[in-house]
Amino acid sequence: MFGTVTQALMSGLWTTFEIFILTLIFSLPLGLIFAFGLLSRFKPVKAVMNVFVWVIRGTPLMLQLIIIFYGPGLWLHQAIWSGDETGRITATVVAFVINYACYFSVIFRGGIESIPRGQYEAAAALGMTKAQTFFRIILPQVIKRIVPASSNEVITLVKDTSLANVVAYSEIMLAAKQQMMNYSSLVPLFIAGVFYFVMATVLTALFGFIEKKLNYYR
């Protein structure tokens, strides 16, 4: 049983990685854009972004996933996501990207606000443009400061990928549930737990390494 269950969960592992990687690829830059909105001097934009981030952070990711997948079909009477795996992973990634972009936006905003204004003024005195100042002076320091908080979100993302089973997308947790029903045993769930634990441990070690490499900013 152990070998069969592990093999079944390995097939779900790749789809879990797919959700994880795609979410990071799109949510990090989107989170930075949202952070600019939160820091905007144009009050309507700032107000809209604050409300949007507040709502997304204040509601469960599972609820958001259900609304994004099933909502359009109920409201528009026409599904925008296909019922196959492509449609399910697309809806899942959209929900995850929006959710995590909001969390990353708050982290980015905190990192940007922590940089002393004097650095902006010094860069301007050297003739640097705002874009050059941000990407060459500010952003590297922001990345260093937000690594610990970001690591928590990334590790949480690994575990949140299990929510994809809500829309019947075949990831580790759904595969574990199916194997649990097949064998009438909780062993598949324990094996799934080991998978998540190993992934979280690897990410913890990776972020620890990244923090040490970024120590030159101290």
N, C-alpha and C positions, 0 to 999 in steps of 0.2 A: 504493500500500500504506500509506503513512504516514497519509493521511487516514482510510482505513478503520479502521486499528488505533487511531488516536487517538479516533475516534468510538466504537469498541467499549469502549475503556478509560474514556471519559467516562461511559458507562452504569454501569460498575463503580465509578466515583468517588463517585456518589451513595450507593451502599450502604456504601462505606467511611466516608463522612461520617456515615451513620446509626449505624454501630457506634461511631464515635468520640464523637459527641454523646451518645448514650444511655449509654455507659460513663461519661463524665464526670458526667452529670446524677445518676446513681445511686451511683457509687463514691465521690464526694467526701463526701456526707453520711453514707454508710455507713462510710467510713473514719474519720470523726469519732466515730461511735458505737463502732467498734472501738477507737479510741484511748482512749475512756472506759473500755472494758473492760480495756485494758492498764494503765491507771492506777488501776483499781479497788482499793479497800482490802479488798474481799471476796476473800480468797485463792482460793477455787474458781473464781470468774469470771475472775480475773486469770490463773490457771494454764491454764484452758481456752483463753482468748484467746491466750495466749503460744504454746501448742502449735499452735493452729489457724493463726495467722499464720506460725509457723515452718515448718509443713508446706507451706502455700501458696507462701511465698517460696522454699522449697527445692526445689520441683518445677517442671518446665517448664509454661508456659501451654498449649502444644500438648497435653501429656498431660492437663491439667485439662479442656480443651475436648473432647477425645475421650471422657473418662470421663463428663462431664456429658451429652454428646449420646447416646452409645451405652450408657452404663452402666445407666440405668434399664430399658431394654429387655432387657438381658441378665440383670439381677438380678431384676426384677419380672415378666419375660416379657410385658411390655406397655409399649410405647413411650409416653412422656409428651409427646414432641415429635412434631408432625406432620412428614411427609416433605417438605412444601412449603416455600416460602421463609419463611413466617411462623414455622414451627417451627424452622427452621435459624437464623434471626436471633435468635429468643428464646433458644435454647440458647447461641448465641455470646455474646450480651450478658450472660447470667447468668454464664457462665464469666469473661468479661472484668471484670465488675463485682466479683465475689468476689476475683479476683486483684489488681486495682488498688486495691480498698478496703483490702486487707492492706498494700500498699506505702504508700498514703496514710496509713494508721493509724500507721505507724512515724514518718512525717514529722510528722504532727500531734502525736504524743506528744513527739517531740523539741522541737517548737516550744513546746508547753505547759510542758514541764519547764524550758525556758530562761528563763521569766518569773520574776523574783525573788519570793519569798514575801511580801516587804514590800508588794507591790502588792495582794495579796489582803487583807492586814491593814489597809492604808490604806482600801480600799474598804469593808471591814466596819466600820471606825471611822466612816465616813461614813453608815452605815446602809443600805448597798446589800445586796441579797440575793445569794446565790451565783449565781443565773441572771443577774442584772443585772451582777454583777462579771465573769462570764465573757464575756457577749456584748458588753458595752460597753467593758470595759477590756482583758481578756486576748485575746479572739479577734482584734481588729484588729491587735494586735502580733504575734500568732502568724502571721497571714496574711502580714504583711510579712516575717517571718523564714523562712517556708517557701516563698516564691515561687521562689527559685533551684532548690531540690531538686524542687519540684513541676513546674517547667518541664521538667526532664529526664524525668520520668515521662510527662508529656503528649506530649512529642516521641517518646518510645519507643512510646507508645500508637498514634501514627499509623502507625509501621512494623509494630507487632504486629497491626494489623487484617488484614494479609496472611495471618495464620494461619487466618482464617475459611474459606479455601479447603480446609482439612482436612475440613470437613463439607460441602464442595461448595456453599458459599454464594458467590454470584456477586459478588465484589468485584474490585478492580483486578488483583490477582495472578492470580486464576483466569481473568479475561478475557485477561490477557497470555499465559497458558499456552495458552489455546485459540487465540489468534491466532498464537502461535509454531508450533503444530502445523499450522495452516492454511497458513502461508507457509514452513514449514521454515526459519525465521530467528530470530535472537536479538534482532532489532530491537524487537519488542514488549516484551521484558523491559527493554531500555534505556529505552524510552519510559515504561514503568511506573516505572522508577527515577527519571526526571525528575519524574514526578508526585509521588512521595514526597518527593523533594528540595525541590521547590517548597513543599509543605505544611509541611515541617519548617522551612524558611527563614522562611516567614510567621509561624509560631508563635514562632520564636526572636526575631524582631523585635517581635512582640506582647508577649512576656514582658519584653523589654528596656524597652519603653514602660511596662509596668505597674510594673516595679521603680523607674523614675524617678519615676512618679507617687506611689509610696508612700514616697519619700525623706523626707517630712515627719515620719516616725516616728523619724528619727535624732536 
